[in-house]
Amino acid sequence: MNRTYAILGGTGALGFGLALRLARSGGRVVIGSRSQEKAEEAAVRARAILAEGGAATIDIQAAENGAAAAQADLVFVTVPYAQQKTLLSEVSGRLQGKIVIDATVPLAPPRVGVVQLPEGGSAAVAAQAMLGGGVRLVSAFQNVAADKLQSLEPLDCDVLVTGDDRAACLEVVALIERLGLTGYYAGPLANSAATEALTSLLIQINRQFRCQAGVRITGVT
Ligand SMILES: NC(=O)c1ccc[n+]([C@@H]2O[C@H](COP(=O)([O-])OP(=O)(O)OC[C@H]3O[C@@H](n4cnc5c(N)ncnc54)[C@H](OP(=O)(O)O)[C@@H]3O)[C@@H](O)[C@H]2O)c1
């Protein structure tokens, strides 16, 4: 049975890339937005991109964030850090019992090239505390460039996955493989501080080399 994936903030750079890859892998995708109209525009655009790429079956729907979360098996959170808490408080009831994959990086503009982790340790730890133990929170995708996800090309980078529910993390690792990347379970949610912090280091490297750097885990056999 194909699963339904909701992407809250799926109209944005990262969420749209995830929507494309999830739909291409055969999943039912619901692009979430604050605006039904904006979600529908993104869904139309995503269907066109995948149809042009030759995808046979494409199931991409559109909804406001709350309705998107309500109909999903797995929910992605892809909004800017400044909006993460507001969004989660609005949809919390729709997330209970589900795997929620949070990609939030706690960047504090304008100093985005400097690590500035929030009180409590990390954005993902704060999200879990807010949503409660009924939500299987998994932190992932902080170190993957949105443009690269949207390109639909094979990606030369890995995804670090953390969370206190190991089974949920391993489910997400398996899903990541279906998206054309390699995922690694990297320990409890407290370790999300490392992946969230790493983004500022990648931003520094991107500026130096005018690139979109990612991370690769080596030595794993
Ligand atoms: N961009 C990347 O390469 C990248 C890579 C890894 C992780 N991340 C992380 O992923 C998250 C999303 O990044 P992004 O670059 O995709 O962000 P983005 O394009 O700036 O925004 C994503 C979506 O968030 C929603 N949004 C914006 N302002 C909002 C508000 N005030 N309240 C509620 N929703 C709001 C918008 O959706 P609607 O207007 O449709 O509601 C927007 O399309 C961030 O936490 C970022 O740190 C980004």
The ligand as an SDF file (V2000), in Angstrom:
LIG
                    3D

 48 52  0  0  0  0  0  0  0  0999 V2000
   16.6850   25.4830    1.4710 N   0  0  0  0  0  0  0  0  0  0  0  0
   17.5320   24.5120    1.7780 C   0  0  0  0  0  0  0  0  0  0  0  0
   18.4680   24.1940    0.9960 O   0  0  0  0  0  0  0  0  0  0  0  0
   17.3890   23.7450    3.0670 C   0  0  0  0  0  0  0  0  0  0  0  0
   18.1660   22.5950    3.2500 C   0  0  0  0  0  0  0  0  0  0  0  0
   18.0090   21.8730    4.4350 C   0  0  0  0  0  0  0  0  0  0  0  0
   17.1250   22.3010    5.4150 C   0  0  0  0  0  0  0  0  0  0  0  0
   16.4020   23.4600    5.2190 N   0  0  0  0  0  0  0  0  0  0  0  0
   15.4810   23.8680    6.2710 C   0  0  0  0  0  0  0  0  0  0  0  0
   14.1790   23.5340    5.8200 O   0  0  0  0  0  0  0  0  0  0  0  0
   13.2490   24.5300    6.2010 C   0  0  0  0  0  0  0  0  0  0  0  0
   12.5890   25.1170    4.9510 C   0  0  0  0  0  0  0  0  0  0  0  0
   13.5920   25.7340    4.1790 O   0  0  0  0  0  0  0  0  0  0  0  0
   13.2100   26.4140    2.7910 P   0  0  0  0  0  0  0  0  0  0  0  0
   14.4550   26.9740    2.2350 O   0  0  0  0  0  0  0  0  0  0  0  0
   12.4060   25.4400    1.9830 O   0  0  0  0  0  0  0  0  0  0  0  0
   12.2690   27.5920    3.3060 O   0  0  0  0  0  0  0  0  0  0  0  0
   11.3800   28.6310    2.4710 P   0  0  0  0  0  0  0  0  0  0  0  0
   11.3650   28.2410    1.0360 O   0  0  0  0  0  0  0  0  0  0  0  0
   11.8200   29.9920    2.8320 O   0  0  0  0  0  0  0  0  0  0  0  0
    9.9530   28.4390    3.1440 O   0  0  0  0  0  0  0  0  0  0  0  0
    9.2620   27.2270    3.1100 C   0  0  0  0  0  0  0  0  0  0  0  0
    7.8000   27.4800    3.2770 C   0  0  0  0  0  0  0  0  0  0  0  0
    7.5230   27.8880    4.6050 O   0  0  0  0  0  0  0  0  0  0  0  0
    6.3010   28.6070    4.5900 C   0  0  0  0  0  0  0  0  0  0  0  0
    6.3950   29.8290    5.3900 N   0  0  0  0  0  0  0  0  0  0  0  0
    7.1370   30.9100    5.1420 C   0  0  0  0  0  0  0  0  0  0  0  0
    6.8910   31.8540    6.0540 N   0  0  0  0  0  0  0  0  0  0  0  0
    5.9770   31.3100    6.8960 C   0  0  0  0  0  0  0  0  0  0  0  0
    5.2840   31.8090    8.0300 C   0  0  0  0  0  0  0  0  0  0  0  0
    5.4760   33.0570    8.4810 N   0  0  0  0  0  0  0  0  0  0  0  0
    4.4150   30.9700    8.6730 N   0  0  0  0  0  0  0  0  0  0  0  0
    4.1860   29.7200    8.2270 C   0  0  0  0  0  0  0  0  0  0  0  0
    4.7890   29.2170    7.1020 N   0  0  0  0  0  0  0  0  0  0  0  0
    5.6690   30.0090    6.4760 C   0  0  0  0  0  0  0  0  0  0  0  0
    5.9990   29.0110    3.1630 C   0  0  0  0  0  0  0  0  0  0  0  0
    4.9110   28.2350    2.7490 O   0  0  0  0  0  0  0  0  0  0  0  0
    3.4470   28.8750    2.4980 P   0  0  0  0  0  0  0  0  0  0  0  0
    3.6090   30.3420    2.1940 O   0  0  0  0  0  0  0  0  0  0  0  0
    2.9880   28.1060    1.3140 O   0  0  0  0  0  0  0  0  0  0  0  0
    2.6840   28.6060    3.7280 O   0  0  0  0  0  0  0  0  0  0  0  0
    7.2550   28.6240    2.4290 C   0  0  0  0  0  0  0  0  0  0  0  0
    7.0160   28.2100    1.1110 O   0  0  0  0  0  0  0  0  0  0  0  0
   14.0240   25.5840    6.9990 C   0  0  0  0  0  0  0  0  0  0  0  0
   13.9010   25.3250    8.3660 O   0  0  0  0  0  0  0  0  0  0  0  0
   15.4580   25.3770    6.5300 C   0  0  0  0  0  0  0  0  0  0  0  0
   16.3940   25.7260    7.5010 O   0  0  0  0  0  0  0  0  0  0  0  0
   16.5050   24.1690    4.0640 C   0  0  0  0  0  0  0  0  0  0  0  0
  1  2  1  0
  2  3  2  0
  2  4  1  0
  4  5  1  0
  4 48  2  0
  5  6  2  0
  6  7  1  0
  7  8  2  0
  8  9  1  0
  8 48  1  0
  9 10  1  0
  9 46  1  0
 10 11  1  0
 11 12  1  0
 11 44  1  0
 12 13  1  0
 13 14  1  0
 14 15  2  0
 14 16  1  0
 14 17  1  0
 17 18  1  0
 18 19  2  0
 18 20  1  0
 18 21  1  0
 21 22  1  0
 22 23  1  0
 23 24  1  0
 23 42  1  0
 24 25  1  0
 25 26  1  0
 25 36  1  0
 26 27  1  0
 26 35  1  0
 27 28  2  0
 28 29  1  0
 29 30  1  0
 29 35  2  0
 30 31  1  0
 30 32  2  0
 32 33  1  0
 33 34  2  0
 34 35  1  0
 36 37  1  0
 36 42  1  0
 37 38  1  0
 38 39  2  0
 38 40  1  0
 38 41  1  0
 42 43  1  0
 44 45  1  0
 44 46  1  0
 46 47  1  0
M  CHG  2   8   1  16  -1
M  END
$$$$
